[in-house]
Amino acid sequence: RGATTVEMAIVLPIFLLLIFAVFEFGRAIVMKQTLAEASRAGARTSVLATTQNVSQVETAVRDYFEQVSTSSFDTNKLRITVSHSDLGTAETGTNITTAVEVDFSEVTWILPSFMAGGVLKGESSMTKE
């Protein structure tokens, strides 16, 4: 009579671990895609002739991220880097790269020890107009 209870005690923790792993990896994939699209929005802003400084690119990235994010993620945790510091003086035809990254610990509900120190990153390059 107790065989079912013993089997459940053995199988349930493994089953729950798999379920949580699916959710966490799914969240990581969604976040990586969002970062890639946010970096593309930043890169698009950085190559416009009207863009003069990096703060305009950062604003574009944060605005895009807030529009598509379904959670109340703090966009100040994003690290945004642009390959050129003065976009107003960049010549036409210059390749400009925008990267957006965040620590995995900022987006996960449960931080597995093997992912400690992990970074999710999106990067896009475009040519200055």
All heavy atoms as an XYZ file, in Angstrom:
976
protein
N       0.813     -1.202      0.000
C       0.000      0.000      0.000
C       0.851      1.258      0.000
O       0.437      2.278     -0.516
C      -0.914      0.010      1.214
C      -2.014     -1.026      1.113
C      -3.021     -0.805      2.175
N      -2.453     -1.051      3.518
C      -3.146     -1.404      4.544
N      -4.442     -1.575      4.435
N      -2.591     -1.582      5.706
N       2.014      1.219      0.546
C       2.860      2.390      0.607
C       3.768      2.545     -0.600
O       4.540      3.500     -0.672
N       3.690      1.624     -1.563
C       4.563      1.677     -2.740
C       4.314      2.935     -3.565
O       5.256      3.559     -4.073
C       4.374      0.440     -3.600
N       3.041      3.322     -3.682
C       2.701      4.511     -4.450
C       3.301      5.770     -3.801
O       3.835      6.650     -4.485
C       1.178      4.670     -4.540
O       0.631      3.488     -5.100
C       0.791      5.858     -5.393
N       3.248      5.826     -2.482
C       3.802      6.970     -1.764
C       5.314      7.054     -1.934
O       5.875      8.135     -2.151
C       3.450      6.884     -0.269
O       2.033      6.764     -0.143
C       3.921      8.107      0.478
N       5.968      5.922     -1.866
C       7.421      5.881     -2.034
C       7.799      6.273     -3.454
O       8.731      7.064     -3.670
C       7.975      4.485     -1.678
C       9.438      4.376     -2.054
C       7.765      4.195     -0.207
N       7.095      5.755     -4.433
C       7.366      6.112     -5.828
C       7.171      7.612     -6.062
O       7.970      8.255     -6.737
C       6.456      5.318     -6.762
C       6.820      3.856     -6.862
C       5.823      3.071     -7.699
O       4.891      3.677     -8.262
O       5.993      1.839     -7.784
N       6.094      8.165     -5.488
C       5.839      9.595     -5.649
C       6.928     10.422     -4.966
O       7.367     11.446     -5.499
C       4.480      9.961     -5.071
C       4.102     11.393     -5.324
S       2.430     11.661     -4.817
C       2.553     13.319     -4.222
N       7.388      9.994     -3.820
C       8.451     10.706     -3.102
C       9.753     10.698     -3.895
O      10.556     11.620     -3.788
C       8.654     10.084     -1.724
N       9.963      9.675     -4.688
C      11.181      9.594     -5.508
C      11.029     10.395     -6.805
O      11.926     11.129     -7.220
C      11.523      8.118     -5.813
C      11.930      7.398     -4.522
C      12.629      8.035     -6.862
C      12.067      5.896     -4.683
N       9.885     10.299     -7.452
C       9.681     10.890     -8.772
C       9.324     12.384     -8.699
O       9.763     13.171     -9.539
C       8.596     10.104     -9.542
C       8.232     10.806    -10.842
C       9.072      8.695     -9.819
N       8.546     12.803     -7.719
C       8.065     14.185     -7.658
C       9.184     15.228     -7.625
O       9.122     16.210     -8.391
C       7.119     14.379     -6.459
C       6.448     15.743     -6.384
C       5.565     15.970     -7.605
C       5.648     15.864     -5.106
N      10.230     15.091     -6.819
C      11.297     16.116     -6.848
C      11.983     16.212     -8.210
O      12.306     17.315     -8.677
C      12.284     15.650     -5.780
C      11.501     14.765     -4.891
C      10.459     14.134     -5.750
N      12.199     15.104     -8.859
C      12.825     15.107    -10.186
C      11.901     15.775    -11.199
O      12.337     16.594    -12.019
C      13.198     13.677    -10.626
C      14.238     13.107     -9.663
C      13.693     13.659    -12.063
C      14.485     11.632     -9.836
N      10.623     15.460    -11.132
C       9.642     16.055    -12.037
C       9.569     17.571    -11.837
O       9.583     18.334    -12.808
C       8.270     15.412    -11.821
C       7.196     15.970    -12.695
C       7.182     15.723    -14.056
C       6.195     16.770    -12.155
C       6.194     16.251    -14.866
C       5.207     17.301    -12.947
C       5.209     17.046    -14.312
N       9.502     18.021    -10.597
C       9.446     19.459    -10.315
C      10.723     20.170    -10.757
O      10.672     21.297    -11.254
C       9.188     19.698     -8.829
C       7.784     19.330     -8.337
C       7.687     19.514     -6.835
C       6.723     20.121     -9.060
N      11.854     19.531    -10.592
C      13.119     20.109    -11.050
C      13.099     20.324    -12.564
O      13.532     21.366    -13.066
C      14.287     19.207    -10.657
C      15.669     19.687    -11.066
C      16.023     20.952    -10.294
C      16.699     18.617    -10.816
N      12.579     19.345    -13.288
C      12.475     19.479    -14.742
C      11.522     20.613    -15.127
O      11.815     21.391    -16.046
C      12.000     18.170    -15.363
C      13.055     17.084    -15.489
C      12.410     15.768    -15.914
C      14.107     17.494    -16.489
N      10.401     20.710    -14.446
C       9.434     21.769    -14.745
C      10.057     23.147    -14.508
O       9.962     24.043    -15.347
C       8.156     21.597    -13.893
C       7.426     20.315    -14.273
C       7.234     22.811    -14.031
C       6.933     20.267    -15.699
N      10.726     23.327    -13.356
C      11.367     24.619    -13.074
C      12.486     24.909    -14.070
O      12.688     26.063    -14.466
C      11.909     24.664    -11.643
C      10.827     24.872    -10.621
C      10.642     23.959     -9.605
C      10.007     25.982    -10.678
C       9.646     24.148     -8.654
C       9.014     26.185     -9.734
C       8.828     25.269     -8.719
N      13.215     23.890    -14.488
C      14.285     24.091    -15.470
C      13.712     24.569    -16.803
O      14.277     25.469    -17.440
C      15.085     22.810    -15.656
N      12.588     24.009    -17.218
C      11.948     24.433    -18.464
C      11.535     25.895    -18.375
O      11.766     26.676    -19.300
C      10.737     23.526    -18.788
C       9.876     24.123    -19.885
C      11.208     22.139    -19.182
N      10.941     26.291    -17.258
C      10.546     27.689    -17.084
C      11.753     28.624    -17.094
O      11.738     29.672    -17.736
C       9.768     27.889    -15.776
C       8.335     27.457    -15.872
C       7.850     26.478    -15.023
C       7.478     28.013    -16.798
C       6.528     26.064    -15.105
C       6.155     27.620    -16.882
C       5.678     26.644    -16.036
N      12.796     28.268    -16.387
C      13.969     29.132    -16.302
C      14.679     29.275    -17.647
O      15.063     30.375    -18.032
C      14.951     28.611    -15.252
C      14.498     28.858    -13.843
C      14.299     30.336    -13.538
O      15.234     31.130    -13.739
O      13.197     30.680    -13.097
N      14.850     28.180    -18.365
C      15.496     28.274    -19.673
C      14.606     29.023    -20.667
O      15.102     29.761    -21.512
C      15.891     26.901    -20.198
C      17.124     26.358    -19.529
C      17.056     25.226    -18.737
C      18.347     26.985    -19.677
C      18.186     24.735    -18.100
C      19.476     26.507    -19.046
C      19.401     25.381    -18.262
N      13.295     28.844    -20.539
C      12.366     29.601    -21.374
C      12.470     31.094    -21.112
O      12.500     31.902    -22.042
N      12.544     31.475    -19.840
C      12.710     32.893    -19.484
C      14.036     33.427    -20.015
O      14.105     34.558    -20.488
C      12.646     33.069    -17.971
C      11.254     32.942    -17.400
C      11.267     32.933    -15.877
N      12.022     34.013    -15.281
C      11.566     35.236    -15.049
N      10.339     35.531    -15.397
N      12.332     36.151    -14.471
N      15.080     32.631    -19.938
C      16.389     33.067    -20.442
C      16.339     33.286    -21.953
O      16.905     34.262    -22.463
C      17.465     32.055    -20.088
N      15.667     32.413    -22.665
C      15.568     32.545    -24.120
C      14.766     33.790    -24.497
O      15.150     34.543    -25.401
C      14.962     31.271    -24.743
C      15.968     30.128    -24.620
C      14.556     31.502    -26.183
C      15.396     28.767    -24.963
N      13.665     34.026    -23.802
C      12.858     35.222    -24.070
C      13.664     36.481    -23.773
O      13.649     37.448    -24.543
C      11.547     35.183    -23.251
C      10.841     36.533    -23.270
C      10.631     34.094    -23.768
N      14.397     36.485    -22.664
C      15.204     37.653    -22.307
C      16.312     37.884    -23.334
O      16.587     39.015    -23.722
C      15.799     37.481    -20.917
C      16.640     38.653    -20.473
S      15.788     40.237    -20.457
C      14.782     40.053    -19.004
N      16.945     36.817    -23.806
C      18.014     36.951    -24.802
C      17.454     37.551    -26.094
O      18.086     38.429    -26.694
C      18.655     35.598    -25.070
C      19.757     35.654    -26.099
C      20.983     34.980    -25.616
C      22.048     34.904    -26.666
N      22.726     36.173    -26.869
N      16.280     37.111    -26.501
C      15.654     37.655    -27.710
C      15.284     39.127    -27.513
O      15.491     39.959    -28.403
C      14.417     36.847    -28.079
C      13.726     37.317    -29.332
C      14.593     37.199    -30.563
O      15.445     36.338    -30.670
N      14.390     38.100    -31.518
N      14.775     39.465    -26.331
C      14.431     40.853    -26.039
C      15.668     41.738    -26.047
O      15.644     42.862    -26.563
C      13.708     40.950    -24.679
O      12.567     40.090    -24.702
C      13.257     42.360    -24.393
N      16.767     41.230    -25.487
C      18.021     41.996    -25.499
C      18.528     42.196    -26.925
O      19.039     43.271    -27.264
C      19.079     41.292    -24.653
C      18.830     41.278    -23.150
C      19.835     40.371    -22.464
C      18.876     42.672    -22.581
N      18.403     41.173    -27.759
C      18.848     41.291    -29.149
C      18.030     42.344    -29.893
O      18.585     43.169    -30.641
C      18.742     39.938    -29.854
N      16.728     42.343    -29.684
C      15.882     43.330    -30.353
C      16.099     44.735    -29.787
O      16.060     45.714    -30.524
C      14.406     42.928    -30.235
C      14.053     41.721    -31.075
C      14.294     41.958    -32.553
O      13.921     43.023    -33.083
O      14.879     41.073    -33.191
N      16.344     44.842    -28.487
C      16.645     46.150    -27.889
C      17.964     46.693    -28.427
O      18.093     47.893    -28.691
C      16.686     46.040    -26.369
N      18.949     45.813    -28.609
C      20.227     46.264    -29.173
C      20.053     46.697    -30.626
O      20.694     47.647    -31.080
C      21.293     45.174    -29.067
O      21.027     44.115    -29.950
N      19.160     46.041    -31.339
C      18.877     46.448    -32.715
C      18.227     47.829    -32.745
O      18.583     48.684    -33.562
C      17.967     45.433    -33.407
C      17.820     45.714    -34.902
C      16.565     45.110    -35.489
N      15.353     45.590    -34.870
C      14.801     46.800    -35.078
N      15.373     47.664    -35.883
N      13.691     47.151    -34.479
N      17.314     48.086    -31.806
C      16.688     49.409    -31.728
C      17.735     50.470    -31.385
O      17.716     51.583    -31.939
C      15.569     49.401    -30.685
N      18.651     50.130    -30.502
C      19.727     51.059    -30.161
C      20.667     51.299    -31.318
O      21.112     52.429    -31.555
N      20.991     50.236    -32.041
C      21.881     50.378    -33.199
C      21.221     51.229    -34.276
O      21.881     52.069    -34.904
C      22.239     49.006    -33.757
N      19.933     51.044    -34.460
C      19.218     51.841    -35.460
C      19.261     53.324    -35.080
O      19.479     54.189    -35.926
C      17.765     51.367    -35.586
C      16.967     52.139    -36.587
C      17.487     51.912    -38.002
N      16.839     52.843    -38.909
C      17.464     53.575    -39.806
N      18.763     53.470    -39.964
N      16.814     54.383    -40.588
N      19.077     53.603    -33.798
C      19.146     54.992    -33.339
C      20.555     55.547    -33.479
O      20.747     56.704    -33.867
C      18.693     55.091    -31.864
O      17.358     54.600    -31.773
C      18.745     56.508    -31.362
N      21.557     54.729    -33.189
C      22.948     55.216    -33.212
C      23.442     55.576    -34.612
O      24.348     56.395    -34.751
C      23.887     54.189    -32.582
O      24.002     53.046    -33.400
N      22.865     55.004    -35.637
C      23.351     55.288    -36.995
C      22.596     56.411    -37.684
O      22.955     56.818    -38.785
C      23.323     54.017    -37.886
C      24.220     52.950    -37.303
C      21.915     53.514    -38.110
N      21.577     56.946    -37.049
C      20.838     58.052    -37.648
C      21.687     59.318    -37.644
O      22.444     59.570    -36.711
C      19.537     58.302    -36.891
C      18.497     57.189    -36.953
C      17.318     57.526    -36.052
C      18.029     56.960    -38.378
N      21.521     60.125    -38.661
C      22.291     61.370    -38.761
C      21.908     62.352    -37.660
O      22.715     63.210    -37.289
C      22.058     61.996    -40.137
N      20.706     62.221    -37.105
C      20.251     63.155    -36.072
C      20.743     62.783    -34.672
O      20.629     63.583    -33.749
C      18.715     63.202    -36.043
O      18.205     61.886    -35.827
C      18.168     63.758    -37.349
N      21.301     61.611    -34.498
C      21.775     61.174    -33.186
C      23.140     61.785    -32.904
O      24.075     61.616    -33.674
C      21.860     59.633    -33.118
O      20.567     59.089    -33.411
C      22.285     59.183    -31.737
N      23.238     62.473    -31.781
C      24.472     63.177    -31.443
C      25.276     62.522    -30.323
O      26.482     62.688    -30.256
C      24.148     64.620    -31.033
C      23.535     65.434    -32.142
C      24.466     65.581    -33.331
O      25.633     65.911    -33.171
N      23.957     65.321    -34.525
N      24.612     61.804    -29.410
C      25.343     61.229    -28.277
C      24.777     59.877    -27.855
O      23.702     59.477    -28.294
C      25.368     62.200    -27.090
C      23.986     62.650    -26.691
O      23.058     61.869    -26.699
N      23.854     63.920    -26.353
N      25.509     59.207    -26.990
C      25.179     57.854    -26.556
C      23.926     57.837    -25.688
O      23.191     56.849    -25.670
C      26.385     57.225    -25.812
C      26.041     55.882    -25.222
C      27.570     57.100    -26.750
N      23.632     58.911    -24.997
C      22.450     58.931    -24.130
C      21.164     58.768    -24.935
O      20.189     58.183    -24.447
C      22.399     60.213    -23.297
O      22.234     61.339    -24.115
N      21.133     59.231    -26.175
C      19.973     59.020    -27.034
C      19.802     57.536    -27.363
O      18.678     57.033    -27.419
C      20.120     59.830    -28.328
C      20.030     61.325    -28.115
C      20.351     62.080    -29.383
O      21.505     62.122    -29.810
N      19.330     62.674    -29.982
N      20.906     56.850    -27.549
C      20.864     55.406    -27.825
C      20.378     54.654    -26.587
O      19.527     53.771    -26.679
C      22.255     54.893    -28.264
C      22.241     53.390    -28.459
C      22.709     55.604    -29.524
N      20.902     55.026    -25.420
C      20.483     54.377    -24.178
C      18.993     54.563    -23.932
O      18.303     53.638    -23.518
C      21.291     54.917    -23.001
C      22.740     54.496    -23.041
C      23.572     55.136    -21.942
O      23.072     56.033    -21.230
O      24.745     54.722    -21.806
N      18.489     55.753    -24.217
C      17.062     56.024    -24.054
C      16.237     55.152    -25.003
O      15.212     54.595    -24.610
C      16.767     57.514    -24.313
O      17.512     58.289    -23.380
C      15.296     57.822    -24.173
N      16.687     55.022    -26.241
C      15.974     54.185    -27.215
C      15.937     52.731    -26.772
O      14.904     52.060    -26.885
C      16.625     54.306    -28.590
N      17.062     52.226    -26.254
C      17.127     50.835    -25.793
C      16.188     50.629    -24.611
O      15.407     49.678    -24.572
C      18.573     50.449    -25.412
C      18.612     49.118    -24.680
C      19.448     50.402    -26.650
N      16.246     51.520    -23.638
C      15.393     51.386    -22.449
C      13.914     51.519    -22.805
O      13.074     50.779    -22.290
C      15.796     52.409    -21.396
C      17.156     52.124    -20.807
C      17.532     53.110    -19.706
N      18.958     53.193    -19.502
C      19.719     52.263    -18.936
N      19.173     51.151    -18.509
N      21.015     52.436    -18.789
N      13.588     52.448    -23.705
C      12.194     52.602    -24.133
C      11.686     51.344    -24.824
O      10.570     50.888    -24.561
C      12.044     53.804    -25.062
C      12.177     55.128    -24.340
O      12.139     55.134    -23.086
O      12.335     56.163    -25.031
N      12.494     50.794    -25.729
C      12.090     49.576    -26.413
C      11.882     48.444    -25.407
O      10.901     47.722    -25.469
C      13.133     49.147    -27.463
C      12.739     47.853    -28.123
C      11.862     47.856    -29.194
C      13.198     46.629    -27.641
C      11.462     46.663    -29.788
C      12.797     45.441    -28.222
C      11.931     45.472    -29.292
O      11.524     44.282    -29.862
N      12.832     48.306    -24.482
C      12.760     47.230    -23.504
C      11.500     47.352    -22.653
O      10.838     46.350    -22.360
C      14.017     47.234    -22.622
C      14.267     45.931    -21.954
C      15.044     44.966    -22.560
C      13.710     45.658    -20.721
C      15.262     43.755    -21.948
C      13.922     44.455    -20.092
C      14.701     43.502    -20.705
N      11.153     48.567    -22.252
C       9.950     48.777    -21.446
C       8.683     48.481    -22.231
O       7.701     47.995    -21.677
C       9.924     50.203    -20.904
C      10.935     50.435    -19.807
C      11.019     51.885    -19.373
O      10.364     52.751    -20.005
O      11.754     52.153    -18.407
N       8.689     48.745    -23.535
C       7.515     48.495    -24.367
C       7.223     47.012    -24.515
O       6.066     46.608    -24.492
C       7.695     49.109    -25.751
C       7.595     50.602    -25.768
C       7.911     51.156    -27.159
O       8.230     50.413    -28.093
N       7.823     52.468    -27.294
N       8.249     46.197    -24.686
C       8.027     44.780    -24.974
C       8.115     43.880    -23.754
O       7.674     42.737    -23.805
C       9.002     44.265    -26.054
C       8.832     45.024    -27.342
C      10.430     44.298    -25.578
N       8.666     44.374    -22.673
C       8.831     43.545    -21.481
C       7.484     43.355    -20.799
O       6.735     44.303    -20.584
C       9.819     44.190    -20.516
O       9.965     43.391    -19.379
N       7.191     42.118    -20.443
C       5.931     41.807    -19.772
C       6.049     41.901    -18.265
O       5.056     41.826    -17.568
C       5.465     40.386    -20.138
O       6.491     39.462    -19.767
C       5.158     40.282    -21.607
N       7.236     42.045    -17.766
C       7.433     42.133    -16.320
C       7.835     43.550    -15.934
O       8.057     44.406    -16.779
C       8.524     41.154    -15.875
O       9.761     41.525    -16.427
N       7.934     43.794    -14.664
C       8.345     45.111    -14.177
C       9.851     45.119    -13.964
O      10.340     45.425    -12.884
C       7.611     45.441    -12.884
O       7.895     44.449    -11.919
N      10.592     44.783    -14.997
C      12.045     44.722    -14.933
C      12.619     46.128    -14.854
O      12.214     47.022    -15.595
C      12.587     43.977    -16.156
C      14.074     43.829    -16.164
C      14.683     42.868    -15.385
C      14.858     44.660    -16.935
C      16.054     42.727    -15.384
C      16.231     44.530    -16.944
C      16.826     43.562    -16.163
N      13.581     46.319    -13.978
C      14.244     47.619    -13.830
C      15.277     47.772    -14.944
O      16.303     47.088    -14.951
C      14.908     47.700    -12.456
C      15.583     49.033    -12.208
O      15.349     49.971    -12.998
O      16.332     49.124    -11.222
N      15.016     48.684    -15.873
C      15.915     48.846    -17.021
C      17.255     49.457    -16.634
O      18.164     49.475    -17.455
C      15.259     49.703    -18.121
O      14.918     50.978    -17.580
C      14.015     49.028    -18.666
N      17.381     49.956    -15.418
C      18.675     50.473    -14.970
C      19.684     49.348    -14.758
O      20.874     49.607    -14.625
C      18.515     51.284    -13.683
C      17.760     52.566    -13.930
O      17.929     53.200    -14.968
N      16.904     52.930    -13.012
N      19.229     48.104    -14.736
C      20.121     46.953    -14.581
C      20.757     46.550    -15.907
O      21.651     45.725    -15.941
C      19.366     45.780    -13.971
C      18.900     46.076    -12.556
C      18.112     44.934    -11.986
C      17.640     45.288    -10.580
N      16.806     44.243    -10.005
N      20.277     47.130    -17.002
C      20.855     46.855    -18.316
C      22.178     47.591    -18.451
O      22.311     48.744    -18.044
C      19.916     47.320    -19.431
C      18.562     46.656    -19.523
C      17.713     47.356    -20.575
C      18.695     45.183    -19.848
N      23.160     46.916    -19.046
C      24.437     47.556    -19.373
C      24.465     47.764    -20.885
O      24.442     46.800    -21.645
C      25.600     46.691    -18.891
C      25.695     46.619    -17.372
C      26.903     45.855    -16.910
N      26.975     44.485    -17.385
C      26.363     43.448    -16.795
N      25.621     43.631    -15.726
N      26.502     42.242    -17.281
N      24.505     49.016    -21.283
C      24.436     49.377    -22.700
C      25.776     49.974    -23.108
O      26.256     50.923    -22.486
C      23.301     50.390    -22.951
C      21.967     49.819    -22.450
C      23.223     50.762    -24.422
C      20.876     50.842    -22.304
N      26.365     49.411    -24.160
C      27.625     49.943    -24.668
C      27.500     50.224    -26.162
O      26.870     49.463    -26.890
C      28.806     48.978    -24.428
O      28.489     47.713    -25.014
C      29.066     48.785    -22.952
N      28.095     51.316    -26.568
C      28.106     51.706    -27.980
C      29.564     51.836    -28.394
O      30.381     52.377    -27.645
C      27.347     53.037    -28.191
C      27.354     53.446    -29.649
C      25.921     52.924    -27.675
N      29.902     51.336    -29.573
C      31.299     51.284    -30.001
C      31.917     52.668    -30.221
O      33.129     52.797    -30.201
C      31.444     50.435    -31.263
O      30.713     51.007    -32.329
N      31.114     53.692    -30.441
C      31.620     55.062    -30.623
C      31.046     55.939    -29.517
O      29.840     55.936    -29.287
C      31.208     55.627    -31.985
C      32.007     55.080    -33.109
N      31.847     53.797    -33.568
C      32.992     55.630    -33.853
C      32.698     53.585    -34.557
N      33.402     54.686    -34.748
N      31.905     56.702    -28.875
C      31.440     57.544    -27.769
C      30.812     58.852    -28.255
O      29.920     59.381    -27.614
C      32.585     57.839    -26.808
O      33.628     58.493    -27.500
N      31.261     59.374    -29.391
C      30.710     60.620    -29.927
C      30.076     60.327    -31.281
O      30.755     60.324    -32.313
C      31.810     61.678    -30.051
C      31.254     63.043    -30.418
O      30.012     63.201    -30.380
O      32.047     63.932    -30.723
N      28.778     60.093    -31.265
C      28.086     59.699    -32.490
C      27.887     60.861    -33.453
O      27.722     60.660    -34.647
C      26.735     59.072    -32.136
C      26.835     57.800    -31.292
C      25.460     57.359    -30.820
C      27.504     56.687    -32.078
N      27.926     62.076    -32.938
C      27.745     63.244    -33.795
C      28.887     63.446    -34.773
O      28.708     64.014    -35.843
N      30.088     62.966    -34.429
C      31.245     63.153    -35.306
C      31.580     61.903    -36.120
O      32.522     61.933    -36.905
C      32.482     63.546    -34.477
O      32.771     62.508    -33.543
C      32.243     64.857    -33.745
N      30.832     60.824    -35.914
C      31.101     59.603    -36.683
C      30.787     59.840    -38.156
O      29.766     60.429    -38.501
C      30.262     58.450    -36.147
N      31.682     59.403    -39.013
C      31.529     59.621    -40.450
C      30.539     58.636    -41.057
O      30.347     57.529    -40.547
C      32.882     59.472    -41.134
C      33.888     60.517    -40.726
C      35.204     60.350    -41.459
O      35.237     59.654    -42.496
O      36.197     60.923    -40.992
N      29.956     59.049    -42.153
C      29.044     58.176    -42.885
C      29.803     56.924    -43.330
O      30.934     56.999    -43.787
C      28.483     58.901    -44.123
O      27.789     60.065    -43.680
C      27.547     58.012    -44.911
N      29.182     55.766    -43.166
C      29.813     54.502    -43.528
C      30.528     53.820    -42.373
O      31.000     52.700    -42.512
N      30.607     54.484    -41.216
C      31.250     53.892    -40.046
C      30.358     52.805    -39.462
O      29.151     53.001    -39.314
C      31.512     54.971    -38.966
O      32.288     56.009    -39.538
C      32.210     54.388    -37.765
N      30.948     51.677    -39.136
C      30.202     50.580    -38.517
C      30.096     50.845    -37.013
O      31.099     50.990    -36.335
C      30.904     49.247    -38.779
C      30.017     48.070    -38.462
O      28.801     48.175    -38.531
N      30.628     46.958    -38.123
N      28.865     50.905    -36.491
C      28.626     51.174    -35.073
C      27.922     49.979    -34.461
O      26.924     49.493    -34.991
C      27.800     52.456    -34.881
C      28.548     53.646    -35.481
C      27.495     52.686    -33.402
C      27.768     54.934    -35.469
N      28.464     49.507    -33.339
C      27.919     48.336    -32.649
C      27.305     48.765    -31.322
O      27.907     49.523    -30.569
C      29.025     47.304    -32.389
O      29.595     46.919    -33.643
C      28.480     46.072    -31.693
N      26.112     48.257    -31.065
C      25.433     48.500    -29.796
C      25.230     47.147    -29.117
O      24.731     46.208    -29.732
C      24.071     49.169    -30.014
O      24.266     50.388    -30.717
C      23.370     49.440    -28.690
N      25.645     47.062    -27.853
C      25.493     45.826    -27.082
C      24.684     46.121    -25.824
O      24.852     47.157    -25.188
C      26.858     45.262    -26.704
N      23.785     45.186    -25.494
C      22.967     45.291    -24.290
C      23.121     43.976    -23.542
O      22.939     42.905    -24.123
C      21.483     45.532    -24.634
C      20.658     45.698    -23.372
C      21.323     46.722    -25.549
N      23.473     44.057    -22.267
C      23.635     42.837    -21.484
C      23.087     43.015    -20.081
O      22.928     44.136    -19.590
C      25.095     42.391    -21.448
C      26.036     43.367    -20.860
C      27.487     42.878    -20.930
O      27.844     42.129    -21.863
O      28.244     43.253    -20.025
N      22.782     41.889    -19.463
C      22.262     41.859    -18.097
C      22.708     40.548    -17.459
O      22.878     39.534    -18.146
C      20.719     41.993    -18.093
C      20.038     40.798    -18.703
C      20.194     42.236    -16.691
N      22.931     40.588    -16.162
C      23.302     39.373    -15.442
C      22.101     38.434    -15.373
O      20.965     38.881    -15.159
C      23.771     39.703    -14.021
C      25.073     40.467    -14.022
O      25.881     40.259    -14.941
O      25.275     41.276    -13.093
N      22.356     37.157    -15.540
C      21.286     36.162    -15.485
C      20.600     36.181    -14.124
O      19.406     35.942    -14.020
C      21.844     34.761    -15.795
C      20.787     33.709    -15.885
C      19.888     33.692    -16.939
C      20.684     32.731    -14.911
C      18.906     32.717    -17.019
C      19.716     31.752    -14.993
C      18.827     31.756    -16.051
N      21.337     36.514    -13.084
C      20.756     36.544    -11.737
C      19.683     37.624    -11.602
O      18.841     37.549    -10.705
C      21.850     36.771    -10.700
O      22.490     38.010    -10.913
N      19.671     38.621    -12.491
C      18.668     39.681    -12.438
C      17.343     39.275    -13.064
O      16.325     39.920    -12.809
C      19.190     40.938    -13.151
C      20.436     41.530    -12.546
C      20.204     42.110    -11.164
O      19.040     42.409    -10.817
O      21.192     42.266    -10.430
N      17.333     38.231    -13.878
C      16.111     37.858    -14.595
C      15.553     36.504    -14.191
O      14.487     36.128    -14.637
C      16.336     37.871    -16.124
C      16.699     39.251    -16.600
C      17.380     36.867    -16.538
N      16.249     35.798    -13.343
C      15.797     34.466    -12.974
C      15.060     34.488    -11.651
O      15.277     35.363    -10.816
C      16.987     33.496    -12.890
O      16.507     32.186    -12.631
C      17.954     33.895    -11.796
N      14.169     33.550    -11.490
C      13.479     33.389    -10.206
C      14.307     32.511     -9.278
O      14.367     32.722     -8.101
C      12.113     32.771    -10.408
C      11.142     33.682    -11.079
C      11.126     35.051    -11.054
C      10.040     33.311    -11.885
N      10.085     35.539    -11.782
C       9.386     34.488    -12.310
C       9.524     32.087    -12.307
C       8.256     34.475    -13.110
C       8.395     32.079    -13.086
C       7.779     33.259    -13.491
N      14.903     31.507     -9.862
C      15.726     30.570     -9.098
C      17.086     30.540     -9.777
O      17.188     30.242    -10.959
C      15.121     29.151     -9.119
C      13.712     29.186     -8.548
C      15.996     28.192     -8.343
C      12.946     27.904     -8.751
N      18.128     30.851     -9.043
C      19.462     30.900     -9.640
C      20.187     29.592     -9.381
O      20.651     29.344     -8.278
C      20.268     32.058     -9.064
C      21.668     32.219     -9.641
C      21.593     32.500    -11.131
C      22.403     33.317     -8.935
N      20.267     28.725    -10.390
C      21.047     27.503    -10.213
C      22.531     27.847    -10.082
O      23.005     28.804    -10.690
C      20.797     26.709    -11.492
C      19.747     27.436    -12.239
C      19.648     28.810    -11.690
N      23.226     27.082     -9.310
C      24.640     27.390     -9.068
C      25.478     27.311    -10.343
O      26.463     28.023    -10.471
C      25.198     26.439     -8.015
O      25.098     25.102     -8.459
N      25.091     26.490    -11.303
C      25.883     26.383    -12.526
C      25.694     27.598    -13.441
O      26.451     27.796    -14.368
C      25.587     25.087    -13.287
C      24.179     24.978    -13.796
C      23.818     25.487    -15.014
C      23.206     24.334    -13.036
C      22.518     25.389    -15.486
C      21.911     24.220    -13.499
C      21.560     24.755    -14.710
N      24.688     28.438    -13.159
C      24.479     29.639    -13.960
C      24.933     30.902    -13.231
O      24.764     32.002    -13.730
C      22.997     29.777    -14.325
C      22.531     28.801    -15.373
S      23.390     28.992    -16.932
C      22.722     30.506    -17.534
N      25.493     30.742    -12.037
C      25.961     31.914    -11.286
C      27.027     32.638    -12.098
O      27.955     32.034    -12.620
C      26.509     31.489     -9.937
N      26.890     33.926    -12.214
C      27.846     34.711    -12.990
C      27.545     34.737    -14.476
O      28.285     35.349    -15.236
N      26.461     34.109    -14.914
C      26.093     34.091    -16.328
C      25.582     35.444    -16.785
O      24.984     36.200    -16.023
N      25.841     35.780    -18.039
C      25.427     37.055    -18.607
C      24.647     36.783    -19.889
O      25.077     35.992    -20.734
C      26.651     37.946    -18.915
C      26.233     39.222    -19.621
C      27.410     38.259    -17.647
N      23.498     37.441    -20.027
C      22.731     37.383    -21.259
C      23.042     38.650    -22.046
O      23.071     39.746    -21.478
C      21.240     37.305    -20.949
C      20.794     36.084    -20.154
C      19.329     36.218    -19.763
C      21.013     34.821    -20.963
N      23.271     38.505    -23.353
C      23.734     39.642    -24.148
C      23.088     39.648    -25.526
O      22.894     38.614    -26.146
C      25.258     39.563    -24.292
C      25.878     40.701    -25.049
C      27.389     40.572    -25.083
C      28.021     41.726    -25.814
N      29.482     41.618    -25.842
N      22.782     40.848    -25.977
C      22.322     41.061    -27.339
C      23.209     42.103    -27.981
O      23.601     43.071    -27.325
N      23.562     41.913    -29.255
C      24.478     42.829    -29.919
C      24.058     43.016    -31.366
O      23.707     42.048    -32.040
C      25.897     42.268    -29.836
C      26.963     43.196    -30.352
C      28.338     42.642    -30.105
O      28.825     42.749    -28.973
O      28.913     42.085    -31.053
N      24.112     44.266    -31.825
C      23.759     44.576    -33.208
C      24.727     45.608    -33.770
O      25.178     46.499    -33.056
C      22.341     45.137    -33.293
O      21.405     44.183    -32.874
N      25.025     45.478    -35.056
C      25.896     46.438    -35.752
C      25.180     46.975    -36.975
O      24.514     46.237    -37.684
C      27.180     45.751    -36.195
O      27.936     45.362    -35.086
N      25.351     48.266    -37.209
C      24.790     48.908    -38.388
C      25.778     49.956    -38.891
O      26.682     50.358    -38.166
C      23.442     49.551    -38.083
C      22.341     48.570    -37.795
S      20.757     49.377    -37.671
C      19.737     47.991    -37.245
N      25.570     50.402    -40.111
C      26.446     51.381    -40.744
C      25.826     52.772    -40.648
O      24.652     52.953    -40.925
C      26.669     51.014    -42.219
O      27.177     49.686    -42.268
C      27.650     51.951    -42.866
N      26.636     53.759    -40.243
C      26.189     55.138    -40.054
C      25.678     55.707    -41.369
O      26.303     55.539    -42.418
C      27.363     55.986    -39.528
C      27.037     57.440    -39.300
C      26.355     57.652    -37.984
C      26.219     59.149    -37.727
N      25.415     59.416    -36.561
N      24.541     56.354    -41.290
C      23.941     56.969    -42.492
C      24.589     58.279    -42.823
O      25.122     58.968    -41.997
C      22.448     57.201    -42.250
C      21.678     55.924    -42.086
C      20.202     56.164    -41.819
O      19.786     57.310    -41.578
O      19.456     55.185    -41.851
